[in-house]
């Protein structure tokens, strides 16, 4: 079989968005009208109905006893966090700034947890004053929290973030296993728990997070099992019964050709077994799954306008008004990874029959500013709208907006 006859990997269908009269619909609004409503390109758009559908999908697939937390670092847009706060059981934050957004959005302090290495004293003080749960990541934090608790006359609610002795296999980003800046090494946790007890902090449980962006249900189930076993083992040294057990998340979404959506059924069955065990082995504990991109990633798009069309030595380029300064991950993270194409389309020409091999590049003076590298797209011209799918997570807030002085994108929630 020749190369031309082989079936090349393709992107998973972006069927979460409807199409009408050749235009992509977001929140039921045709893309060209949406661009007018946004007031400019480039912009990000998030569909609140897709957020609701994703949470409902998870509720249906996972045991009712498992709590769902939104890791707002995936997308901290205040309006979106407000929607998520009304859909999930809790919010996980990673800075004092995120904590303010979560509380302003209406999240209950009782159901907010604060993780991250290097928490400043001012942030720890903020967390204790707010009454949120602090995931301890060092001995320094134990002593800082004890002093702050005494100073404010308020209990410091804490869980211990554990750096496990395993990692999430097949994870796009490994957050545990081996030397890591996150959490406390599992073998050191008993000593830290003793210190938590001595200082009188209000111990509530454990937080374990082995990795993220995983599309293998088997790997996720294995990590959940290992995380539970480790927490059960460590609970023997805890100064109080475990009430909170965050097993992390790691649920991925399909970004690249050949990737398929995660099968939730095996994960639901696995968690059902852990819920059953918890009733007998840690009867006061609630299981928590913490997800970021899985909640919001597929609900968002990035939209940018074609400014110029040019051909260089036989290769067609569409130059658009936004790029890696707005959507770093779609461009390949400054060349630090082997770049693959996100799903991309000409959003106002979804039904076009004439398709050509095209590269979509941004306006920045760097060869790394690429949104689509030699993809088959509808034949487009200046004024047309390029859409990058799977853009609801780690997009606007995770990109260098000030790079080379170009205007920032806007974000809208529909």
C-alpha positions as CSV (number, residue, x, y, z in Angstrom):
1,X,0.0,0.0,0.0
2,X,1.4,3.4,-1.0
3,X,1.6,6.3,1.4
4,X,-1.2,8.1,-0.4
5,X,-3.5,5.1,0.0
6,X,-2.9,4.8,3.8
7,X,-5.5,6.0,6.2
8,X,-3.9,8.9,8.1
9,X,-5.0,9.7,11.7
10,X,-7.8,12.3,11.9
11,X,-9.1,14.5,14.6
12,X,-12.0,13.4,16.7
13,X,-15.2,15.0,15.4
14,X,-16.0,18.4,16.9
15,X,-19.7,17.5,17.0
16,X,-20.3,19.5,20.2
17,X,-20.9,22.6,18.1
18,X,-23.8,22.7,15.5
19,X,-23.5,24.2,12.0
20,X,-26.2,26.2,10.1
21,X,-26.0,27.9,6.7
22,X,-22.3,27.1,6.6
23,X,-21.5,28.8,9.9
24,X,-20.4,27.4,13.2
25,X,-22.9,28.0,16.0
26,X,-21.8,28.8,19.5
27,X,-24.5,29.2,22.0
28,X,-26.8,29.0,19.0
29,X,-25.3,32.2,17.5
30,X,-23.7,32.1,14.0
31,X,-20.0,32.8,14.1
32,X,-20.0,36.0,12.0
33,X,-22.7,37.5,14.3
34,X,-20.8,36.3,17.3
35,X,-17.6,38.1,16.1
36,X,-19.7,41.3,15.7
37,X,-21.0,40.8,19.3
38,X,-17.5,40.3,20.6
39,X,-16.5,43.6,19.1
40,X,-13.2,42.3,17.7
41,X,-11.1,39.4,16.7
42,X,-9.3,37.6,18.1
43,X,-11.6,36.3,20.8
44,X,-12.4,33.2,22.9
45,X,-16.0,32.0,23.2
46,X,-17.3,29.5,25.8
47,X,-20.7,27.8,25.5
48,X,-22.4,27.5,28.9
49,X,-24.7,24.8,27.7
50,X,-21.7,22.6,26.9
51,X,-20.4,23.2,30.4
52,X,-23.7,22.1,31.8
53,X,-23.8,19.0,29.5
54,X,-20.3,17.9,30.5
55,X,-21.1,18.1,34.2
56,X,-24.3,16.2,33.7
57,X,-22.5,13.6,31.7
58,X,-20.1,13.1,34.6
59,X,-22.8,13.0,37.1
60,X,-24.5,10.2,35.1
61,X,-21.3,8.2,34.7
62,X,-19.8,8.5,38.2
63,X,-21.2,7.4,41.6
64,X,-23.5,9.9,43.2
65,X,-21.3,9.8,46.4
66,X,-18.3,11.2,44.5
67,X,-17.9,14.9,44.6
68,X,-16.9,16.9,41.6
69,X,-14.5,19.8,42.0
70,X,-13.5,22.3,39.3
71,X,-9.8,23.2,39.1
72,X,-10.2,26.8,38.0
73,X,-6.6,27.2,36.8
74,X,-7.9,25.5,33.6
75,X,-10.0,28.6,32.9
76,X,-10.3,31.4,35.6
77,X,-12.6,33.7,33.6
78,X,-14.8,35.1,36.4
79,X,-18.2,34.6,34.6
80,X,-17.3,31.0,33.7
81,X,-16.2,30.3,37.3
82,X,-19.6,31.6,38.4
83,X,-21.3,29.1,36.1
84,X,-19.1,26.3,37.3
85,X,-19.6,27.2,40.9
86,X,-23.3,26.5,40.5
87,X,-22.8,23.2,38.7
88,X,-20.1,21.4,40.7
89,X,-19.6,20.6,44.4
90,X,-16.4,22.6,45.0
91,X,-13.7,24.7,43.5
92,X,-9.9,24.1,43.6
93,X,-7.7,27.2,43.5
94,X,-4.0,27.7,43.1
95,X,-3.4,31.3,44.2
96,X,-4.8,34.1,46.3
97,X,-6.1,35.7,43.1
98,X,-8.0,32.6,42.2
99,X,-9.3,32.3,45.7
100,X,-10.9,35.8,45.4
101,X,-12.5,34.9,42.1
102,X,-13.9,31.6,43.5
103,X,-15.4,33.3,46.5
104,X,-16.8,36.2,44.5
105,X,-18.4,33.6,42.2
106,X,-20.4,32.3,45.1
107,X,-18.4,29.1,45.9
108,X,-18.9,28.0,49.5
109,X,-15.6,28.4,51.5
110,X,-16.3,25.0,53.0
111,X,-16.0,23.5,49.5
112,X,-12.9,25.5,48.3
113,X,-9.5,24.0,48.5
114,X,-6.2,25.8,47.9
115,X,-3.2,23.9,46.4
116,X,0.2,24.9,45.0
117,X,3.8,25.0,46.1
118,X,5.3,28.2,47.5
119,X,2.1,29.7,49.0
120,X,3.0,33.1,50.4
121,X,2.2,33.9,54.0
122,X,-0.3,36.5,52.8
123,X,-2.1,33.8,50.8
124,X,-2.1,31.4,53.7
125,X,-3.5,34.1,55.9
126,X,-6.2,34.9,53.3
127,X,-7.1,31.2,53.1
128,X,-7.5,30.8,56.9
129,X,-9.5,34.0,57.2
130,X,-11.8,32.7,54.4
131,X,-12.2,29.3,56.0
132,X,-11.1,27.3,53.0
133,X,-9.2,24.0,53.0
134,X,-5.4,24.4,52.5
135,X,-3.6,21.6,50.9
136,X,-0.3,21.5,52.8
137,X,2.8,21.0,50.6
138,X,5.7,21.5,53.1
139,X,6.7,21.7,56.7
140,X,7.0,25.5,56.4
141,X,3.3,25.7,55.6
142,X,2.4,23.8,58.8
143,X,4.2,26.2,61.0
144,X,3.0,29.3,59.1
145,X,-0.6,28.1,59.3
146,X,-0.3,27.4,63.0
147,X,1.0,30.9,63.6
148,X,-1.7,32.5,61.4
149,X,-4.4,30.4,63.1
150,X,-3.3,31.7,66.5
151,X,-3.1,35.2,65.3
152,X,-6.6,35.3,63.8
153,X,-8.2,33.1,66.4
154,X,-9.5,30.8,63.6
155,X,-9.0,27.1,62.9
156,X,-6.8,26.4,59.9
157,X,-8.5,23.6,57.9
158,X,-5.8,21.5,56.2
159,X,-5.3,18.4,54.0
160,X,-1.9,17.0,53.1
161,X,-1.0,17.0,49.4
162,X,0.9,13.8,48.9
163,X,3.6,13.3,46.3
164,X,3.0,9.6,45.6
165,X,5.7,7.0,44.7
166,X,3.9,6.4,41.4
167,X,2.9,8.4,38.4
168,X,-0.1,8.4,36.0
169,X,0.9,6.3,33.0
170,X,0.4,7.9,29.7
171,X,-0.2,11.3,31.3
172,X,0.5,14.4,29.2
173,X,1.8,16.1,32.3
174,X,3.1,14.2,35.3
175,X,2.3,15.8,38.7
176,X,3.5,13.1,41.0
177,X,6.0,10.2,41.3
178,X,9.7,10.8,41.6
179,X,11.2,14.1,42.8
180,X,8.5,16.8,42.5
181,X,8.0,20.3,43.8
182,X,4.4,19.4,44.5
183,X,3.2,18.0,47.8
184,X,5.1,16.0,50.4
185,X,6.8,12.8,49.5
186,X,4.7,9.9,50.7
187,X,7.5,8.5,52.9
188,X,7.7,11.8,54.7
189,X,4.0,12.3,55.3
190,X,3.8,10.4,58.6
191,X,6.3,12.8,60.1
192,X,4.4,15.8,58.7
193,X,1.1,14.4,60.1
194,X,2.6,14.2,63.5
195,X,3.6,17.9,63.2
196,X,0.1,18.8,62.1
197,X,-1.2,17.1,65.2
198,X,1.3,18.8,67.5
199,X,0.4,22.2,66.1
200,X,-3.3,21.7,66.5
201,X,-4.3,22.3,62.8
202,X,-7.7,21.0,61.8
203,X,-6.8,18.0,59.7
204,X,-9.4,16.9,57.2
205,X,-7.7,14.5,54.7
206,X,-5.4,14.0,51.7
207,X,-5.0,15.3,48.2
208,X,-3.2,13.2,45.6
209,X,-2.7,14.1,41.9
210,X,-0.6,11.8,39.8
211,X,-0.9,13.5,36.4
212,X,-3.2,15.1,33.8
213,X,-4.4,14.9,30.2
214,X,-4.8,11.2,30.1
215,X,-7.1,9.4,27.6
216,X,-6.6,5.9,29.0
217,X,-9.4,4.8,31.3
218,X,-7.3,1.9,32.4
219,X,-4.4,4.2,33.5
220,X,-6.7,6.5,35.3
221,X,-8.4,3.6,37.2
222,X,-5.0,2.2,38.2
223,X,-3.9,5.6,39.5
224,X,-7.1,6.0,41.5
225,X,-6.7,2.5,43.0
226,X,-3.1,3.3,44.0
227,X,-4.0,6.7,45.4
228,X,-6.7,5.2,47.5
229,X,-4.4,2.5,48.9
230,X,-1.8,5.1,49.7
231,X,-4.3,7.3,51.5
232,X,-5.6,4.4,53.4
233,X,-2.1,3.5,54.5
234,X,-1.3,7.1,55.5
235,X,-4.6,7.5,57.4
236,X,-3.2,5.2,60.1
237,X,-0.9,8.1,61.1
238,X,-3.5,10.9,60.7
239,X,-4.3,13.0,63.8
240,X,-8.0,12.8,63.0
241,X,-10.3,10.7,60.8
242,X,-10.1,11.4,57.1
243,X,-13.1,13.4,55.9
244,X,-11.7,14.6,52.5
245,X,-10.0,12.4,49.9
246,X,-9.1,14.1,46.7
247,X,-8.1,11.5,44.2
248,X,-7.1,14.1,41.5
249,X,-8.4,13.8,38.0
250,X,-6.3,13.4,34.9
251,X,-9.2,13.1,32.5
252,X,-8.0,14.1,29.1
253,X,-9.7,15.5,25.9
254,X,-8.7,14.7,22.3
255,X,-6.5,17.4,20.9
256,X,-4.5,15.7,18.1
257,X,-5.1,13.4,15.2
258,X,-5.7,9.8,16.2
259,X,-6.9,10.6,19.7
260,X,-10.3,9.4,20.9
261,X,-12.5,10.7,23.7
262,X,-12.2,9.1,27.1
263,X,-14.4,6.2,28.0
264,X,-16.0,7.1,31.4
265,X,-17.8,3.8,32.0
266,X,-14.8,1.9,33.4
267,X,-13.9,4.9,35.6
268,X,-17.4,5.0,37.0
269,X,-17.2,1.3,37.8
270,X,-13.8,1.7,39.5
271,X,-15.0,4.6,41.6
272,X,-18.1,2.6,42.6
273,X,-15.8,0.0,44.1
274,X,-13.8,2.6,45.9
275,X,-16.9,4.2,47.3
276,X,-18.0,0.8,48.7
277,X,-14.6,0.3,50.3
278,X,-14.6,3.8,51.8
279,X,-17.8,3.1,53.7
280,X,-15.9,0.4,55.7
281,X,-12.3,1.5,55.6
282,X,-12.6,5.3,55.9
283,X,-16.3,5.8,56.8
284,X,-16.1,9.6,57.4
285,X,-14.3,10.3,54.1
286,X,-15.9,11.8,51.0
287,X,-14.2,11.0,47.7
288,X,-13.5,14.0,45.4
289,X,-12.5,14.0,41.7
290,X,-10.8,17.3,40.6
291,X,-11.1,18.2,37.0
292,X,-10.1,21.3,34.9
293,X,-9.7,20.8,31.2
294,X,-12.2,17.9,31.1
295,X,-15.0,20.3,32.3
296,X,-14.2,23.3,30.1
297,X,-11.8,22.4,27.3
298,X,-14.3,21.2,24.7
299,X,-16.7,24.0,25.5
300,X,-14.4,26.8,24.1
301,X,-13.1,28.0,20.8
302,X,-10.5,30.6,19.8
303,X,-11.5,32.8,16.8
304,X,-9.2,34.9,14.7
305,X,-9.6,36.7,11.4
306,X,-7.7,36.2,8.2
307,X,-5.6,39.3,7.5
308,X,-3.6,38.2,4.5
309,X,-3.3,35.2,2.1
310,X,0.0,34.5,0.4
311,X,1.9,31.7,-1.3
312,X,5.5,30.9,-0.6
313,X,7.3,28.5,-2.9
314,X,4.1,26.5,-3.5
315,X,2.8,26.6,0.1
316,X,-0.4,28.5,0.9
317,X,-0.4,30.6,4.1
318,X,-3.3,32.4,5.8
319,X,-2.0,35.1,8.1
320,X,-4.4,35.9,10.9
321,X,-4.6,38.5,13.6
322,X,-3.9,36.3,16.6
323,X,-1.5,33.5,17.3
324,X,0.8,32.1,20.0
325,X,0.5,35.3,22.1
326,X,-3.2,34.3,22.7
327,X,-3.1,30.6,22.3
328,X,0.3,29.3,23.3
329,X,-0.6,25.6,23.6
330,X,-2.1,25.4,20.1
331,X,1.1,26.9,18.6
332,X,3.4,24.3,20.3
333,X,4.5,26.2,23.5
334,X,7.4,28.2,22.0
335,X,8.8,25.1,20.2
336,X,9.2,23.2,23.4
337,X,7.2,20.2,22.3
338,X,6.8,18.3,19.0
339,X,4.1,20.4,17.5
340,X,0.8,18.7,16.4
341,X,-2.3,20.4,15.0
342,X,-5.3,21.2,17.2
343,X,-8.6,20.8,15.3
344,X,-9.0,23.9,13.1
345,X,-11.7,25.0,10.7
346,X,-12.8,28.0,8.7
347,X,-15.8,28.8,10.9
348,X,-17.8,30.8,8.4
349,X,-17.2,28.3,5.6
350,X,-18.1,25.0,7.3
351,X,-19.9,23.6,4.3
352,X,-17.4,24.7,1.6
353,X,-16.7,22.0,-0.9
354,X,-13.4,23.6,-2.1
355,X,-10.7,22.5,0.3
356,X,-7.0,23.2,0.1
357,X,-3.8,22.4,2.0
358,X,-3.2,25.5,4.1
359,X,-1.0,26.7,6.9
360,X,-2.5,29.2,9.4
361,X,0.1,31.5,11.0
362,X,-0.2,34.4,13.4
363,X,1.1,38.0,13.0
364,X,4.1,37.7,15.3
365,X,7.7,38.0,14.0
366,X,8.7,34.5,14.9
367,X,8.5,31.2,12.9
368,X,6.9,29.5,15.9
369,X,3.7,31.5,15.5
370,X,1.7,28.6,13.8
371,X,-1.9,27.7,14.5
372,X,-2.3,25.1,11.7
373,X,0.5,23.4,9.8
374,X,-0.5,22.2,6.3
375,X,-4.0,21.2,7.2
376,X,-6.8,20.6,4.7
377,X,-9.2,23.5,5.2
378,X,-11.9,25.4,3.3
379,X,-10.4,27.8,0.8
380,X,-10.3,31.1,2.8
381,X,-9.6,34.7,2.1
382,X,-9.1,37.9,4.2
383,X,-12.0,38.5,6.4
384,X,-12.8,34.8,6.9
385,X,-12.8,33.4,10.5
386,X,-10.4,30.7,11.6
387,X,-11.6,28.6,14.5
388,X,-9.3,26.6,16.9
389,X,-11.4,24.0,18.7
390,X,-10.6,22.5,22.2
391,X,-9.7,25.9,23.4
392,X,-11.7,26.2,26.6
393,X,-8.8,25.3,28.9
394,X,-5.3,26.7,29.3
395,X,-5.9,29.2,26.5
396,X,-6.2,32.9,27.2
397,X,-4.9,32.9,30.8
398,X,-2.0,30.6,29.9
399,X,-0.6,32.7,27.0
400,X,1.9,35.6,26.7
401,X,-0.5,38.4,25.7
402,X,2.1,41.1,25.9
403,X,4.6,39.3,23.6
404,X,5.5,41.8,20.8
405,X,2.9,44.3,21.9
406,X,-0.2,43.0,20.0
407,X,-3.7,43.6,21.4
408,X,-5.1,41.1,23.8
409,X,-8.1,38.8,23.0
410,X,-11.5,39.2,24.6
411,X,-13.4,36.4,26.2
412,X,-17.1,35.9,26.0
413,X,-19.5,33.4,27.7
414,X,-22.7,32.5,25.9
